[in-house]
Amino acid sequence: MEALYNAICRPMVPFMASITLGIILFIISGILMARGRGFSKPVKVTMQVLTIILLCYLTLVLGLHWYISGHMPLVGTYSVMMLMAWLTTIAITAMRKSLPIIQPVGFILAGFTMLVASLSFADPEAQNLAPVLNSPLLGVHVLCMMVSYTLFGLTALIGIMGLIQKNGNSQSMLRDISLTILYPAVFILTIGTFIGAVWANISWGSYWSWDPKETWALITMLVYAFMLHSGTISRFARPRFFHAYAIAAFLTVLITYFGVNLILGGMHSYS
């Protein structure tokens, strides 16, 4: 098991293939959308086959990591990025029929998360959990946060597509798609933040201590919550502003994870 894991744990070829395929499909999708068309059936079938292959690879890597380490792969940059790529492929598979644009942006997001997992500072070594992390709340909290971050990443990429589009109807359609993703994303992020507070009280004796990770998780939740209130904040009813905001808002996710882990420090910088 360890030999197999060591042989396949660095996703160099998968991330290059996923990013390349995603960018090509992203460009073609934008052109087709501007013309009011979609992918042909053979292309859709090919994308789904490639998604299943990528999903099987990520499932195997994460499963081997779980088996060797004895705990869910939810701690450290490598494990979390591979988990995010796995969740992205799940989203592609689940929403490909109702939201066709999800496949090109999903391949790009999965590719970039695997790229981060391939970098030198992302250690794939399966290690024991620190005592503070040895809690049943770990799985629920981290999964909630990663699911929401994955969905936010998809909305950011859809936002790029929305800004590229010149057709007002296409922009409005992409805004509706982003909203469909944002509602569960903000809800799951809120649940994950509250579960994290409960866990913090159990581990550290305080529900909220203004640790950098806690603070930026709250900022992220508030920033994205604004996007759901187009009825009271009229600017969010404008597709171009909505898409530009979705792109800028993803910076809070990057700061929450990478900024805290690599720069700001605090109790949550486990990597």
N, C-alpha and C positions, 0 to 999 in steps of 0.2 A: 504493500500500500504506500509506504513512504517513498520507495523508488519510483513508483508511478506518479505520485504527487510531485516529486522533485523534477520529474521529466516534463510535466505539463503545466506547472503552476505559473510560469511566466507567459502571459498571453500576448506575445509579440505578434505572431501571425494573425490571430483573431482580431486584435485591435486595429492593425493596419488594414485588414480586409473589411472590417466593419465600418471604419471611418471613410475609406475610399468608396465603398458601396453606398453608404449613407449620403455622402456629398453628391455623388452622381444622381441618385434617386431624388435628392432634394431639389437639384436644378431642374431635372425633367418634370418633377411634380409641379414646380412653380410655373413652368412653361405651359403644361397641360391645364393647370387650374386657371391661368389667364385666358385660355381658349375655351374654358367651360367643359373640359374633358377630364378623364381619369386614366389610370393604368389599364392596359389590356389584361385579359384573363391569364395568359401565359406568364406575364410579368408578376402578377399577383401570386400565382402558384409558386414561382421561383423564389420570391421574397419570403413566402411562408416556409418553404423548405429550408432556406438558409437560416431563418429565424429558429426553426426547430433544431438545426445542427448547432447553432450558437448556444441555444438553451441547454442542450444536452452536454456540451462542453463545460459551461459554467456550473451546471448542476453536479457534474462529476468532480470538478475541482473543489467546490464548496463542500460536497459530501465527503470527499477524502480528507479535507482539512478538519471537518467536524469529527470524523472517525478517529483520526490520528491524535488530535488535541483533546478529545473528550468533551468538548463544549461547542456550542453554536459559533460559527465564524462571524462574530459581531463586534470584535475589538481590534483596533489597529487600522491604519490606512489601507493596507492591502485587502484585508477581509471586507471592510466596509465598501471599498470601491468595487470589488468583485460582486458583492451582494447587490449594490446599486445597478450594476450591469445586468445581473440576473433578474432583478425586479423590472428593469426596462424591457427585457425580452418577454417577460410575463405580460407587461402592459401591451406590447406590440401584438402578442398572440390574442389577448382578450378583446382588444378594441379595434382590430384591423378592419372589421366589416363596417362598424358604425362610424369610425373615424379613420378613413384611409390615409390621411396625412401623417398618422402616428408612426407608420412604418419607416419612412425616410428619416424623420427626426429621431426616432428610436434607435436606429442603427448608428447615427452620429453620436448620440448620448452614450450608448453602450460602448462605442469605440473609445471615446475620450475617457470614460471611467476606467476601462481596461488599460488605457495608456498610462494613467496615473498609477494603477496597480503594478505596472511594469517598471516604474522609475526606481532608482536605487534606494531612495529613502523608504519605500514601501516594502516592508520585510514580510515575505510569505511564510516564514518559519512558524510552525504550529507550537504555541507556547501555552503554559498553564495560566489560568486567570489569576489576577490579583485578588486578594480577599474581598475588597470592596465591590468587585464586579461579580462575585460569586453569589448571584441573587436571581430568583425566578423573574424579577422585574426587568432584568437586562434584556431578554428577548423581546418582550412587549414594547419597552421603551425605544430600543434601537430600531426595531422594525417599523414602528410608527414614524419615527423621524426619517428613516431612509426612504420609506414609501412616499412621504410628503415631499422630500427633497427631489426624488426621482420625478414626481409629477410636476414640480416647479421647474425642473430642467426642461421637461417637454414643453411647458408653456412658453419658456424663454425662446426655444427654437422655433416654435410656432409663431412667436412674436416677430422673429427675424423674417420668416416667410410673409407675415402680414405686412411688414414695412416694405418688402420688395414688391408686393402686389400693387398694381396701379388701379385695378378694378375695385370699386367701392363695395360691390356685392361680395367679392372674394374676401376682402378685409373683414366685412361684417360676419361672414361665415366662419372665418378663422377665429374671430373674437368669441363667437358662440361656442366653438370647440374648446377654446381655452377656458371659458367659464365652466363648461361641463367637467373639465379636469380640476379646476380650482376649488370648486365647492367641497369635494371629498378631500382634496389635498389640505386645505386650511383646517377642516374638521379633524383629520388624522393628526396634523401637526399639533393642534390644541390638546387633543387627548394625550399624545406623546409627551408634551410639555408638562401636563398635570401629573402623569404617571412618574415622570422624572422628578418632580417636586416631592412626591410621596416617597420615592426611593431615596432622595437626598435626606429627607427627615429620618428615615430608618438608618441610613449609613453615617450621616454627619450631624444629626440632631437638629437640623434646620430645614424647613421647606424651601426657603429662598435666601441665598447669601450674596446675591449680586456677583457671582462668579462670572468671568467673561463668557463662558459658554451659555449659562443661563440667561444672561443679559441679551446676547445676540439671538438666542432662540426666541426670546420675547419680541425683540425688534423685528425679526423675520415674520413672526405671526401677525404683528400689527401692520407691517408693510403690505403683506398679501391680503389681509382682511379689508383694507381700503378698496381693493379691486372689486370686491363683491357688493359695493354700495353705490352702484351707478345711479340708483334712484335718488340719492341725496347728494352725490358728488357727480355733477353732470359731465365733467370732463372724461370720466371713465365710460360714458356712453359713446364717445368718439373712438372708432376702431384704431386709428393711427396712434392716438395718445395711449390707448389701452395697451397696444402691442409694444410701444416704446417703454412704457412703465414696466411691463412684464419682463423685458430684457434687463432693465436697470435693477429691478427687484431681485433678480437672481444673484446679484452681487452680495446681498445679505446672506444668502445661503453659502456662498463661497467663503465669506468672512466667518460665518458661524462654524464651519467645519475646518477649512484650511487655515484661516486667519488665527483662530483660537489655538488649534493644535500646534501650529508651526511658529507663531509669532507672539500671541498675547499670553499664552500659558494658562495657569490656573489649575484647579483640581481636575478638570476634564481633559487636559492635554495628555492623554494616555500614550499617544504615539511617540 
